[in-house]
Amino acid sequence: MTTLWRPASLLIALLLMPARHALGQSEARPAHQQPPGRAGAGLQAGPFTGFSVKAYQREAGVGRVDAVALSGTFNLKGSAMLQFVLVDEVPLRATPLSAYIGPGLVLGLDDSRSIGGLAAATGLRFFRSRVEIYLELIPRLILVEDRRAETTAAVGFRIYP
């Protein structure tokens, strides 16, 4: 199990590095991004399936995250997870897509044991009218009650009223 610690730590550290400058974000928000202060809710599917809620910050600024996301998921093996992530979004030039990345925390139940640890989320998303569609990769480092690294993925949507 200790052989997983070094690669998992490196993976999470790389995912949490700021990506704005590497992908070339412009200062103005493109039309396909949701305006500040909006919140949406939806569903996601993958090895863990459930709900997802995302709220954009009202005020943009240097050093502030763009949004906060909360997901509650479960799988057929009886595990359930609640994950909270701070999301930094980066519009991709000349495309309607945006990349996103962010650090987070995960709490849950696995085989009737409470677990907790660090999480990250990285992915691509697309807005169309009031609907956001996303594809996400989620590495987790479980530290409480168990010590393991895992990676899962999800596809989902959120509707913004």
Helices and strands as residue ranges (DSSP letters): H 2-16, H 20-23, E 39-45, E 49-56, E 67-74, E 80-91, E 97-110, E 113-128, E 131-144, E 148-159
